[in-house]
Amino acid sequence: MTEPIVDWAQLADLKSAVGEDDFADIADVFLDEAAEALGRLDASDPAALAEGLHFLKGSALNLGFTAFARLCAEGEVAARAGQPVDPGPLVEAFDTARALLLQDQGPPG
């Protein structure tokens, strides 16, 4: 079975728990902070890279960005082992999930 890009059930649970207005705020903050964090990833500092990917993974899981979260987890493990991490697939997975969320949700905020 192919991994979903977005876990729509997770999103529905979050919307149900916090309400539509708060969900839009949460999604907006996540999208902004994740984009900034992706831009700050520093491959020259494996410890900081692993920490940044750990942050992104947790945030992504909360919002149902499953493919992006998996790539962050894999990158975190690689960074902790001193292996290189290619940011390209991370950015692509984030951008794809973001576009799907915005299509479904409309622009947050």
Sequence and secondary structure as in RCSB ss.txt:
>XXXX:A:sequence
MTEPIVDWAQLADLKSAVGEDDFADIADVFLDEAAEALGRLDASDPAALAEGLHFLKGSALNLGFTAFARLCAEG
EVAARAGQPVDPGPLVEAFDTARALLLQDQGPPG
>XXXX:A:secstr
    SS HHHHHHHHHHH HHHHHHHHHHHHHHHHHHHHH  TT HHHHHHHHHHHHHHHHHHT HHHHHHHHHH
HHHHHTT    HHHHHHHHHHHHHHHHHHH S  
